[in-house]
């Protein structure tokens, strides 16, 4: 064996060892962490239903909205969702009545901050359409008039009590000026909106392509964005996405979230996907990440790490960012995992059972270092699934 061959083998060995070391370090960066979701409240009543959203204005003013499932038929095969509110006054959680305009059943309940103060509660009624909205000003609820149509409220953005936008998840936007709702038709399908000012608002979703009608190979939809400048909505072109030929069946690219950080820093997120199961060699799907730089929408470099920028996050002061129920990005750029405790062996649940924590909302409490979350724990005991609604707090 000559010297060059030996050197090549040594170099290859060193490269392999280096890659293994980097992989181990990366895994440890994700796993090793002292952060844990601790249970602040566990609802033992199986009929509590789902805790869908949370909002906090101060340490003594934290709200949670949920649905308590009740059986309404003798056979037990029908149910309705009784909406309820929970409020924390700095000492304990207490139930509060829902605003009367929502009736006795609500769906898809959500909170939204009002930049000028207070917050909104929006939910669909019994028919799972007809969304209604009420504003909390710190003292009382004020009902807003019913939206002009019965479409769902796909997203909401409120700059002031007299400057509120609602998307219907199709091509419609509604604006409240303090006196009446005004309906507007948009040139694309929109599902999410955000903005930094009342004259700088973005709505994102998808636009149809001609490929649907012509039968040509290609994406049926592409990412789309429209911008409100205070006077009109204008379509702003975005980059297209394409799978390599031959294209998989029914490919599509669309956006489902937008986050406005500054006038020249807006992020949009979505998915490039297709209809699975019709081909053997299926290409990988793709996360869509687009950024507005003040001039145009661009594709940032692909990020593959577990803590890659993939949507709305909750800032933890100067410590870092809570990206999801299981991922945390430190201020130093380290990707750390967040663990959770097992439910204790009570109420017919064994701590040794298989458990999974799912959070529907994560919220930072202003003026404190608290991070709270609401959701549920799925429990599987000997093949018998059940769940418990929970409120959790991030313990560092």
C-alpha positions as CSV (number, residue, x, y, z in Angstrom):
1,X,0.0,0.0,0.0
2,X,1.6,3.4,-1.0
3,X,1.7,6.5,1.1
4,X,-1.0,8.3,-0.8
5,X,-3.5,5.5,-0.3
6,X,-2.8,5.4,3.4
7,X,-3.3,9.1,3.6
8,X,-6.6,8.9,1.8
9,X,-7.8,6.2,4.2
10,X,-6.7,8.3,7.2
11,X,-8.4,11.4,5.9
12,X,-11.6,9.5,5.2
13,X,-11.5,8.0,8.7
14,X,-11.0,11.5,10.2
15,X,-13.9,12.9,8.1
16,X,-16.2,10.1,9.3
17,X,-15.3,10.6,12.9
18,X,-15.8,14.3,12.5
19,X,-19.3,13.8,11.0
20,X,-20.2,11.5,13.8
21,X,-19.0,14.0,16.4
22,X,-21.0,16.8,14.7
23,X,-24.1,14.6,14.6
24,X,-23.8,13.7,18.3
25,X,-23.3,17.4,19.2
26,X,-26.3,18.3,17.1
27,X,-28.4,15.7,18.8
28,X,-27.3,16.8,22.3
29,X,-28.0,20.4,21.4
30,X,-31.7,19.4,20.7
31,X,-32.1,16.9,23.6
32,X,-30.1,18.2,26.5
33,X,-32.2,20.8,28.3
34,X,-33.5,21.5,31.8
35,X,-36.7,23.0,30.4
36,X,-39.9,21.1,31.2
37,X,-43.6,21.8,30.9
38,X,-45.0,21.6,34.4
39,X,-48.7,21.1,34.9
40,X,-50.4,24.2,36.4
41,X,-53.9,22.7,36.2
42,X,-55.2,19.3,35.0
43,X,-58.9,18.9,34.3
44,X,-60.0,15.5,35.7
45,X,-63.5,15.8,34.1
46,X,-63.5,14.0,30.8
47,X,-66.3,16.3,29.6
48,X,-64.1,19.4,29.9
49,X,-63.5,19.0,26.1
50,X,-60.8,21.1,24.5
51,X,-58.9,24.2,25.6
52,X,-58.4,26.0,22.3
53,X,-56.7,29.3,23.0
54,X,-55.1,31.6,25.7
55,X,-54.3,35.3,26.1
56,X,-52.5,37.2,28.8
57,X,-52.5,41.0,29.5
58,X,-50.8,40.7,32.9
59,X,-49.8,38.2,35.6
60,X,-53.2,38.7,37.2
61,X,-55.2,38.8,34.0
62,X,-54.9,35.5,32.0
63,X,-57.7,34.1,29.9
64,X,-58.4,30.6,28.5
65,X,-61.3,29.7,26.2
66,X,-62.5,26.1,25.9
67,X,-65.4,23.8,25.0
68,X,-67.1,21.5,27.4
69,X,-68.5,18.5,25.6
70,X,-72.0,17.4,26.7
71,X,-74.1,14.5,25.5
72,X,-77.5,15.7,24.1
73,X,-79.0,12.4,22.9
74,X,-80.3,9.4,24.9
75,X,-78.1,7.0,22.9
76,X,-75.1,9.2,23.6
77,X,-74.1,9.5,19.9
78,X,-74.5,13.2,19.6
79,X,-72.8,16.0,21.4
80,X,-72.6,19.8,21.6
81,X,-69.8,22.0,22.8
82,X,-70.6,24.4,25.6
83,X,-68.1,27.3,25.4
84,X,-66.6,28.5,28.7
85,X,-63.9,30.9,29.8
86,X,-61.3,30.5,32.5
87,X,-59.6,33.5,34.2
88,X,-56.6,33.7,36.4
89,X,-56.5,36.6,38.8
90,X,-52.9,36.0,40.0
91,X,-54.1,33.5,42.6
92,X,-56.3,30.9,41.0
93,X,-58.2,29.8,38.0
94,X,-62.0,30.5,38.0
95,X,-64.7,29.9,35.4
96,X,-66.3,32.9,33.7
97,X,-69.4,33.0,31.6
98,X,-69.1,33.4,27.9
99,X,-70.5,36.6,26.4
100,X,-74.2,36.1,25.7
101,X,-74.0,36.6,21.9
102,X,-72.3,33.2,21.5
103,X,-75.2,31.2,22.8
104,X,-74.7,27.8,24.3
105,X,-72.3,26.2,21.8
106,X,-69.2,27.5,20.1
107,X,-66.5,26.2,17.7
108,X,-63.1,27.4,16.7
109,X,-62.9,29.9,19.5
110,X,-59.8,32.2,19.4
111,X,-58.4,35.3,21.1
112,X,-56.7,38.2,19.3
113,X,-54.9,41.2,20.8
114,X,-56.2,44.7,19.9
115,X,-53.1,46.9,19.5
116,X,-54.8,49.9,21.1
117,X,-55.8,47.8,24.2
118,X,-58.0,44.9,25.2
119,X,-58.6,41.8,23.1
120,X,-61.1,40.1,20.9
121,X,-62.9,36.7,21.3
122,X,-64.1,35.2,18.0
123,X,-66.0,31.9,17.6
124,X,-68.4,30.2,15.3
125,X,-71.9,29.3,16.6
126,X,-73.9,26.0,16.5
127,X,-73.9,25.7,12.8
128,X,-70.1,26.0,12.8
129,X,-70.3,29.1,10.7
130,X,-71.9,32.5,11.5
131,X,-68.8,33.7,13.4
132,X,-69.4,36.3,16.1
133,X,-66.9,38.6,17.8
134,X,-66.8,40.4,21.2
135,X,-64.3,42.8,22.5
136,X,-63.0,42.9,26.1
137,X,-61.8,46.3,27.2
138,X,-60.7,45.3,30.7
139,X,-64.1,45.8,32.3
140,X,-66.8,44.4,30.1
141,X,-67.6,42.6,26.8
142,X,-68.9,44.5,23.8
143,X,-70.5,42.6,21.0
144,X,-69.7,43.5,17.4
145,X,-72.4,43.1,14.8
146,X,-72.6,39.9,12.8
147,X,-70.4,39.6,9.8
148,X,-72.1,40.3,6.4
149,X,-71.8,36.6,5.4
150,X,-71.8,33.2,7.2
151,X,-68.3,32.2,6.3
152,X,-65.8,31.1,9.0
153,X,-63.3,33.5,10.5
154,X,-60.1,32.1,9.2
155,X,-57.9,34.8,10.7
156,X,-58.3,38.1,12.5
157,X,-56.1,41.2,12.9
158,X,-57.1,44.1,15.1
159,X,-55.2,47.4,15.2
160,X,-57.9,49.3,17.2
161,X,-61.5,48.9,18.4
162,X,-62.5,50.6,15.1
163,X,-60.0,49.0,12.8
164,X,-60.5,45.2,12.7
165,X,-59.9,42.8,9.7
166,X,-61.3,39.3,9.3
167,X,-60.6,36.8,6.5
168,X,-63.1,34.2,5.5
169,X,-60.6,31.6,4.3
170,X,-61.7,32.1,0.7
171,X,-61.4,35.3,-1.3
172,X,-63.1,37.6,1.1
173,X,-62.0,40.2,3.7
174,X,-64.2,42.0,6.1
175,X,-63.3,45.3,7.8
176,X,-64.9,46.9,10.9
177,X,-64.5,50.7,11.2
178,X,-66.4,51.1,14.5
179,X,-69.7,51.5,12.8
180,X,-70.2,48.8,10.2
181,X,-68.6,45.9,8.4
182,X,-67.4,46.4,4.9
183,X,-66.9,43.3,2.6
184,X,-64.0,43.2,0.1
185,X,-63.3,40.7,-2.7
186,X,-59.6,39.7,-3.1
187,X,-57.9,38.4,-6.3
188,X,-56.6,35.3,-4.5
189,X,-57.6,32.8,-1.8
190,X,-56.4,34.0,1.6
191,X,-56.1,32.2,4.9
192,X,-53.8,34.3,7.1
193,X,-53.0,37.9,7.7
194,X,-50.7,40.1,9.8
195,X,-49.3,43.6,9.6
196,X,-47.3,46.2,11.5
197,X,-49.7,49.1,10.9
198,X,-53.2,49.8,9.7
199,X,-51.8,50.9,6.3
200,X,-49.3,48.0,6.1
201,X,-51.2,44.7,6.2
202,X,-50.5,41.4,4.4
203,X,-52.9,38.5,3.6
204,X,-51.5,35.2,2.2
205,X,-52.8,32.0,0.8
206,X,-52.8,30.7,-2.8
207,X,-53.7,31.4,-6.4
208,X,-55.1,29.0,-8.9
209,X,-53.0,28.2,-12.0
210,X,-54.2,27.4,-15.5
211,X,-52.8,23.9,-15.1
212,X,-56.1,22.8,-13.4
213,X,-58.2,23.5,-16.4
214,X,-55.7,22.6,-19.2
215,X,-54.5,19.3,-17.8
216,X,-50.9,20.3,-18.2
217,X,-48.4,19.0,-15.7
218,X,-47.6,21.5,-12.9
219,X,-48.8,22.9,-9.6
220,X,-52.5,23.5,-9.3
221,X,-51.9,26.4,-6.9
222,X,-49.0,28.7,-6.1
223,X,-48.2,30.9,-3.1
224,X,-50.0,34.2,-3.2
225,X,-50.0,37.5,-1.2
226,X,-52.0,40.7,-1.2
227,X,-51.0,43.9,0.5
228,X,-53.3,46.6,2.0
229,X,-51.7,50.1,1.9
230,X,-54.6,51.9,3.7
231,X,-56.6,52.4,0.5
232,X,-56.7,49.2,-1.6
233,X,-55.6,45.6,-1.7
234,X,-52.9,44.9,-4.3
235,X,-51.6,41.5,-5.5
236,X,-47.9,41.1,-5.0
237,X,-46.0,38.4,-6.9
238,X,-44.3,35.6,-5.0
239,X,-41.9,32.9,-6.1
240,X,-43.3,29.7,-7.6
241,X,-42.6,26.2,-6.5
242,X,-42.3,23.2,-8.8
243,X,-41.5,19.5,-8.3
244,X,-39.0,18.0,-10.8
245,X,-40.4,16.2,-13.8
246,X,-42.3,14.0,-13.9
247,X,-44.5,15.9,-11.5
248,X,-46.4,13.9,-8.8
249,X,-50.2,13.8,-9.0
250,X,-52.1,17.0,-8.1
251,X,-49.2,19.1,-6.9
252,X,-50.0,22.3,-5.0
253,X,-48.2,25.1,-3.1
254,X,-49.9,27.3,-0.7
255,X,-49.4,29.5,2.4
256,X,-51.1,29.1,5.8
257,X,-49.3,31.6,8.1
258,X,-47.8,35.1,7.9
259,X,-45.8,37.0,10.6
260,X,-45.0,40.7,10.2
261,X,-42.0,41.6,12.3
262,X,-41.3,44.9,10.6
263,X,-42.1,46.9,7.5
264,X,-39.2,45.3,5.7
265,X,-39.3,41.9,7.4
266,X,-42.5,39.8,6.9
267,X,-42.3,36.0,6.9
268,X,-44.8,33.6,5.2
269,X,-45.1,29.8,5.7
270,X,-46.8,27.0,4.0
271,X,-46.4,23.7,2.2
272,X,-45.5,22.3,-1.2
273,X,-47.4,19.0,-1.4
274,X,-49.3,16.6,-3.6
275,X,-51.8,13.7,-3.6
276,X,-50.0,10.7,-2.1
277,X,-50.5,7.1,-2.8
278,X,-50.7,7.1,-6.6
279,X,-47.0,6.6,-7.3
280,X,-44.3,4.3,-6.0
281,X,-41.4,6.8,-6.1
282,X,-42.8,9.8,-4.3
283,X,-40.7,13.0,-4.0
284,X,-40.3,14.6,-0.6
285,X,-42.7,17.4,0.4
286,X,-41.3,20.8,1.0
287,X,-41.8,23.4,3.7
288,X,-42.4,26.8,2.1
289,X,-40.6,29.8,3.8
290,X,-40.8,33.2,2.1
291,X,-39.6,36.6,3.3
292,X,-40.5,40.1,2.3
293,X,-37.5,42.4,2.5
294,X,-39.3,45.7,1.8
295,X,-39.0,45.3,-2.0
296,X,-39.9,41.8,-3.0
297,X,-40.7,38.3,-1.7
298,X,-37.7,35.9,-1.7
299,X,-36.8,32.3,-0.8
300,X,-34.4,32.2,2.2
301,X,-31.8,29.4,2.2
302,X,-33.2,26.1,3.2
303,X,-33.0,25.3,6.9
304,X,-33.1,21.7,7.9
305,X,-32.5,21.9,11.7
306,X,-35.1,21.1,14.2
307,X,-35.2,24.7,15.3
308,X,-35.5,26.2,11.7
309,X,-37.8,29.2,11.3
310,X,-41.1,27.6,10.5
311,X,-43.7,30.0,11.8
312,X,-45.0,32.1,14.7
313,X,-43.0,31.8,17.9
314,X,-43.1,33.1,21.5
315,X,-40.2,35.2,22.7
316,X,-38.9,34.3,26.1
317,X,-37.4,37.7,27.0
318,X,-33.7,37.8,26.3
319,X,-33.3,34.1,26.9
320,X,-34.5,32.8,23.5
321,X,-37.6,31.8,21.6
322,X,-40.2,29.0,22.2
323,X,-40.7,27.6,18.8
324,X,-43.2,24.8,19.6
325,X,-44.3,22.6,22.5
326,X,-41.0,20.6,22.1
327,X,-38.4,23.0,20.6
328,X,-36.6,26.1,22.1
329,X,-34.0,28.3,20.4
330,X,-31.6,30.0,22.8
331,X,-30.3,33.5,22.4
332,X,-26.9,31.9,21.6
333,X,-28.5,29.9,18.7
334,X,-28.6,26.5,20.4
335,X,-31.5,24.3,19.6
336,X,-32.9,22.7,22.8
337,X,-35.7,20.3,23.5
338,X,-38.5,20.9,25.9
339,X,-39.7,17.8,27.9
340,X,-42.9,17.3,29.8
341,X,-43.8,15.5,33.0
342,X,-46.1,12.5,33.0
343,X,-49.5,12.9,34.5
344,X,-49.6,11.5,38.0
345,X,-51.3,8.2,38.8
346,X,-54.7,9.6,39.7
347,X,-58.2,9.6,38.3
348,X,-57.8,6.2,36.8
349,X,-54.6,7.2,34.9
350,X,-51.3,5.4,35.5
351,X,-48.1,7.5,35.2
352,X,-46.5,4.5,33.4
353,X,-49.0,4.7,30.6
354,X,-48.1,6.1,27.1
355,X,-48.7,9.8,27.2
356,X,-48.3,12.7,24.6
357,X,-48.6,16.4,25.3
358,X,-50.3,18.6,22.6
359,X,-50.5,22.3,22.9
360,X,-53.0,24.5,21.0
361,X,-51.6,27.8,22.2
362,X,-48.4,29.1,23.9
363,X,-48.4,32.6,25.5
364,X,-45.9,34.8,27.3
365,X,-47.2,36.7,30.3
366,X,-46.3,40.4,30.0
367,X,-44.2,41.8,32.8
368,X,-43.0,38.4,34.0
369,X,-40.8,35.6,32.8
370,X,-43.7,33.1,32.6
371,X,-44.5,31.1,29.5
372,X,-47.9,29.2,29.6
373,X,-49.5,26.7,27.3
374,X,-53.0,25.2,26.9
375,X,-53.9,21.9,25.3
376,X,-54.3,18.3,26.3
377,X,-52.5,15.1,27.2
378,X,-53.3,12.0,25.2
379,X,-53.2,8.8,27.3
380,X,-53.1,5.3,26.0
381,X,-53.6,2.6,28.7
382,X,-53.6,-0.9,27.5
383,X,-55.2,0.1,24.2
384,X,-57.8,2.4,25.9
385,X,-57.2,6.0,24.7
386,X,-58.3,8.9,26.8
387,X,-57.2,12.5,27.3
388,X,-57.1,15.3,29.8
389,X,-57.1,19.0,29.2
390,X,-54.2,20.8,30.8
391,X,-52.7,24.2,31.4
392,X,-48.9,24.1,31.6
393,X,-46.1,26.4,32.6
394,X,-42.5,26.4,31.3
395,X,-40.1,25.5,34.0
396,X,-36.4,26.3,33.3
